[in-house]
Amino acid sequence: MPRLTLFSPTPPDLSAFGVRSLQASLKAAGCDVRLVLFPGSIGRLREDGSFAYRYPDRLVGEALDLAAGSDLVGVSFFTSYFDRAVQLTRAVRDRLGLPVVWGGIHATLRPEEGLSHADFVCRGEGEHALPALLHALARGRGAEAVPGIWCRHGEEIVDNGLAPLVADLDSLPFFDFSGDNQFVHAPEAGRIVPLSPEVLRRALPQVPYRDGRLLRVYRTMTDRGCPHHCAYCNVPTVKALFRHGPTPYFRHRSVPHVLAELRDVTRRYPFIEGVQLFDDTFFSRSLDWIEAFAAAYKADIGLPLFCQASPATLEAKKLDALIEAGLCYVEMGIQTGSPKMRALYRRPESDGQVLSGATLLHARQGRLLPPDYHVIIDAPWEDEEDLLATVRLLARLPKPFGLAIASLLFFPDTALYAKARAEGRIRDEEAAIYRRPFFIPPRRTYPGFLLYLLTFQRIPKRLLALLQTPRALAIGKRLEPSPVYKIIYVLGESCRLAAKGAGALRHGNVSRITGWLARLWRHDPVAAGRKG
């Protein structure tokens, strides 16, 4: 039986949808596949790109012991985990002499770069391409005839096109959460351990719920792709690669398939207390699909439900059907209030649509937790008036709400990457993209200070209005650059942290405090852009 070991540097929640789907499909294809997850944050990345993550040599040695004897090692990763992927790849090739295949969106968009580090690149979806590659290698054949697998023949790159899309997502097995032949770097233990139910329980994300409680949630995805065309996202870039193919890139699973997965995982792990649908725009489904899902979910699962939306897809009938089924939280992407930046981001929503969506959520206050709204800052084309437009829009939205603030990243080959590259804004890609932090605190300008104030729930609207008057704006502008905004940010975050700690103690959530202390001890802070 051919054997593959999958390495995946991944965010701390261990969702790792891509490699879990690959492991399940490889097992179904008769392969022996081992999964090793390396959870870690990106909170230590610096604005100048000077910090690179690196695993301790002892940890790499443990990973190599698990990979020894494999026919092939796969490495799948997000762009921000590039350095860690390169380190693991070099170790496998240099110390084990085994071939390595790269996969994931980054590798799909950068196959030539991938072949400068790995032996193969899987370009496209790997559920069928990887078993074909593994069987070919086990039989002593090359990869030249495997669709979607790029390789080298001497100095020449062999372009094998794209691995075809899986037309019917229901034909795939569920994400593999069995724990069978799965391992994880456990930071608290300082070593790689089997992914037992207890290890998974500790790693599952804990999200805020009512009465100050935290719920352990299972994250899943019910679709692939996205209906939107955002210029900062690499999903439209990948979608464009398949635009002439027979299968649409945006696909979703059926209600019975999704419910069967949720029944299986909640029965297997009774400590799961909620379900978080990680689809970017779950509300893009038809009303019939949503209503069928809501009825089945209420009858079979009944746990608190969390999901994401966009202003263009949020509708009252869909929202109410899901609330009846247990939906308790919605986060929504707004990104900007500036018409100029909306056009640049290819976000067609108007202020009216954003306000309408926020009003829908606020009207169901009590049944829904306060929403979080996503915004993007730090685009080089965004001036202070653009950021003020975002502040003014957010100030019109009904409180309470939280903000999830992200600094713009030029993910490879997106529309904004191409624009920045053409304008000479990207010189060193590793520093400017792969090692750039996902969140840079808004503490340098007066509009950034106003945006930061909106992360607090009890700032009076009159005060916010006063701070946006021409005179206040002129005074605030004169304070740039100044340590004042940095000091305010530090004081604000200290107060926020103290309030969260007090709330955790009041509700008996000691684990929230110990978890924060453990991350502090390990020097592994999370990206802190989500505030509320």
Disulfide bonds with the S-S distance in Angstrom:
none
